Amino acid sequence: MRPLIEVRGLRKDYRRGGDVLHAVDGIDLALMPGESVGIIGESGAGKSTLARCITRLERPTSGSVFFQGTDVTGLSDRALRRFRREVQPVFQDPLAALNPRWTVRRLITEPLKIHGERGAERRVDEVLRDVGLAEELMARRPRDLSGGQRQRVAIARAIVLRPSVLVLDEPTASVDMSARRALLTLLKRLRSAHGLTYLYISHDIRTIEETCSRTIVMYRGRLAEEGPTTEVLDSPGHVYTQILMSSIPRIDNATARQGRLRARPASGQQLPDTGCLFAHRCPRALPECAADPPVVQVTPGHRAACVLAERTSGPQ
């Protein structure tokens, strides 16, 4: 089975004054049909930039994004429209993503009109039932809805074209705990009912643990660790992941505390482009960390870019 989405050597740079920020720095990943893959990391890790490049809301500086074997980074406008009906984003802040002047019904109907879909009213009614929105909400505008209702509208708008992939960027971060639980339940039900594939970005490790079968850990635009979620979170190979996990109170946490992260560098401070980018904050850094870290296979399917990762079969 080939990947539904495959990312190869993806890089996105931004210029700030005379400096270049490598927001995404050579990421490779594959998303198989039906998978739910999580991406975790601190603010500034490049998670949202990666999502925007994959959905082609931003053009990568270099590298490729393949959808069903076709490189989408250089698509024409017409071909890009076809791609975007298959790969839909859902963002953290629905108020920023939804036109505040439009009613709920128009917000959900508009993608169908753009793509020339017939039977829009019937399809909208189906989607309303799917996401649990009451008919009486259809005449309201986003400001008149609760946070949970607004996010359901955003999800309805994303699935109305029957996409195969949802790229979910912190979709539950702007709602309270009860609404968060309800949205997670909804997302799991939709994935099961419609065979959706998810790329799920979250700072909430517990959410990733609950919803994703595979997890990617990012640090400063690079892949720090990747593997089955249970292995990455219970037996992390990278010191960065170990510290992230040891900071979460868990009764069954098998990960011993690995020390605290050193402070972030001051704003504007230049860091070396070579070697382990985490070394300046790592409490266990070694002289070898001045060189680019090897990608170590911790167990089959579980890899970490850290010289301290316990190896089972050596560097890849």
VENVENGI-V991937 format. One record per residue. RES is the residue in one letter. PHI is phi as a letter, one per 20 degrees, with the letter a starting at -180 (none if undefined). BURIAL is + if it has 24 or more other ideal C-beta (glycine too) atoms within 12 Angstrom, else -. D_FIRST is the distance of its C-alpha to the first C-alpha in whole Angstrom. Layout:
BEGIN
[[RES/PHI/BURIAL/D_FIRST] [RES/PHI/BURIAL/D_FIRST]]
END
This chain:
BEGIN
[[M/none/-/0] [R/e/-/4] [P/f/+/7] [L/f/+/9] [I/c/+/12] [E/c/+/12] [V/d/+/16] [R/c/-/18] [G/l/+/21] [L/f/+/22] [R/c/+/26] [K/c/+/29] [D/d/+/32] [Y/c/-/35] [R/e/-/39] [R/c/-/42] [G/m/-/45] [G/e/-/45] [D/e/-/42] [V/d/-/38] [L/e/+/36] [H/e/+/32] [A/f/+/31] [V/c/+/27] [D/c/+/27] [G/m/+/24] [I/e/+/21] [D/d/+/18] [L/b/+/15] [A/c/+/12] [L/c/+/11] [M/e/-/8] [P/g/-/8] [G/n/-/11] [E/f/+/12] [S/c/+/16] [V/d/+/17] [G/d/+/20] [I/c/+/22] [I/c/+/26] [G/q/+/29] [E/f/+/32] [S/g/-/34] [G/n/-/33] [A/f/+/30] [G/o/+/28] [K/f/+/26] [S/f/+/27] [T/f/+/28] [L/g/+/24] [A/f/+/23] [R/f/+/26] [C/f/+/24] [I/f/+/20] [T/e/+/22] [R/m/+/24] [L/f/+/27] [E/c/+/28] [R/e/+/27] [P/f/+/26] [T/f/+/29] [S/b/-/26] [G/n/+/23] [S/c/+/20] [V/c/+/18] [F/d/+/15] [F/d/+/13] [Q/l/-/11] [G/n/-/12] [T/d/-/15] [D/f/-/18] [V/e/+/20] [T/f/+/22] [G/d/-/25] [L/f/-/24] [S/f/-/27] [D/g/-/29] [R/f/-/28] [A/f/-/24] [L/f/-/24] [R/f/-/25] [R/f/-/22] [F/f/+/20] [R/f/+/22] [R/f/+/22] [E/e/+/18] [V/c/+/19] [Q/d/+/22] [P/e/+/24] [V/c/+/26] [F/d/+/29] [Q/f/+/32] [D/d/-/35] [P/f/+/35] [L/f/+/38] [A/f/-/37] [A/e/+/34] [L/d/+/36] [N/f/-/39] [P/f/-/42] [R/e/-/44] [W/e/-/42] [T/f/+/42] [V/g/+/39] [R/f/+/38] [R/f/+/38] [L/g/+/36] [I/e/+/33] [T/f/+/34] [E/g/-/34] [P/g/+/30] [L/f/+/31] [K/f/-/34] [I/g/-/32] [H/e/-/29] [G/m/-/32] [E/f/-/30] [R/e/-/33] [G/m/-/34] [A/f/-/34] [E/f/-/36] [R/f/-/34] [R/f/+/31] [V/f/+/33] [D/f/-/34] [E/f/-/31] [V/f/+/30] [L/g/+/33] [R/f/-/33] [D/g/+/29] [V/e/+/30] [G/m/+/34] [L/d/+/36] [A/f/-/39] [E/g/-/41] [E/f/-/44] [L/e/+/42] [M/f/+/41] [A/e/-/44] [R/e/+/44] [R/d/-/43] [P/g/+/41] [R/f/-/44] [D/e/-/45] [L/d/+/42] [S/f/-/41] [G/g/+/39] [G/f/+/36] [Q/f/+/37] [R/f/+/36] [Q/f/+/33] [R/f/+/32] [V/f/+/33] [A/f/+/31] [I/f/+/28] [A/f/+/29] [R/f/+/29] [A/f/+/26] [I/e/+/24] [V/f/+/27] [L/e/+/25] [R/l/+/22] [P/f/+/19] [S/e/+/16] [V/c/+/16] [L/d/+/20] [V/d/+/21] [L/d/+/24] [D/d/+/26] [E/l/+/29] [P/f/+/29] [T/d/+/31] [A/f/+/33] [S/e/+/36] [V/c/+/37] [D/f/-/39] [M/f/-/38] [S/f/-/38] [A/f/+/36] [R/f/+/33] [R/f/-/33] [A/f/+/33] [L/f/+/30] [L/f/+/28] [T/f/-/28] [L/f/+/28] [L/f/+/24] [K/f/-/23] [R/f/-/24] [L/f/+/23] [R/f/+/19] [S/f/-/19] [A/f/-/21] [H/d/+/19] [G/m/-/16] [L/f/+/16] [T/d/+/14] [Y/d/+/17] [L/d/+/18] [Y/d/+/21] [I/d/+/24] [S/b/+/27] [H/e/+/30] [D/e/+/30] [I/f/+/29] [R/f/+/29] [T/f/+/27] [I/f/+/24] [E/g/+/25] [E/e/+/25] [T/d/+/22] [C/d/+/19] [S/e/+/17] [R/c/+/17] [T/c/+/20] [I/d/+/21] [V/d/+/24] [M/d/+/26] [Y/b/+/29] [R/l/+/31] [G/n/+/28] [R/d/+/26] [L/f/+/24] [A/e/+/26] [E/b/+/23] [E/b/+/20] [G/r/+/18] [P/g/+/18] [T/g/+/21] [T/f/-/23] [E/f/+/23] [V/f/+/24] [L/e/+/26] [D/e/+/28] [S/c/+/28] [P/f/+/28] [G/e/+/28] [H/e/+/29] [V/g/+/33] [Y/f/+/32] [T/f/+/30] [Q/g/+/32] [I/f/+/35] [L/g/+/33] [M/f/+/32] [S/f/+/36] [S/e/-/37] [I/d/+/36] [P/f/-/38] [R/b/-/36] [I/f/-/38] [D/d/-/35] [N/f/-/34] [A/e/-/34] [T/e/+/34] [A/f/-/37] [R/f/-/39] [Q/d/+/38] [G/n/-/41] [R/d/-/41] [L/f/+/40] [R/f/-/42] [A/g/-/43] [R/f/-/41] [P/f/-/43] [A/f/-/46] [S/g/-/45] [G/n/-/45] [Q/f/-/45] [Q/f/-/43] [L/d/+/40] [P/f/-/39] [D/e/-/36] [T/d/-/35] [G/n/+/35] [C/f/+/34] [L/f/+/34] [F/e/+/35] [A/g/+/37] [H/f/+/40] [R/d/+/40] [C/e/+/38] [P/f/-/41] [R/c/+/40] [A/f/+/39] [L/d/-/40] [P/g/-/42] [E/f/-/38] [C/f/+/37] [A/f/-/39] [A/e/-/36] [D/g/-/32] [P/f/+/31] [P/f/+/28] [V/e/+/25] [V/e/+/25] [Q/e/+/22] [V/f/+/24] [T/b/+/22] [P/g/-/18] [G/n/+/16] [H/c/+/19] [R/c/+/21] [A/b/+/24] [A/e/+/26] [C/b/+/30] [V/f/+/32] [L/e/+/33] [A/f/+/30] [E/f/-/30] [R/e/-/28] [T/d/-/26] [S/b/-/25] [G/n/-/27] [P/f/-/26] [Q/e/-/22]]
END
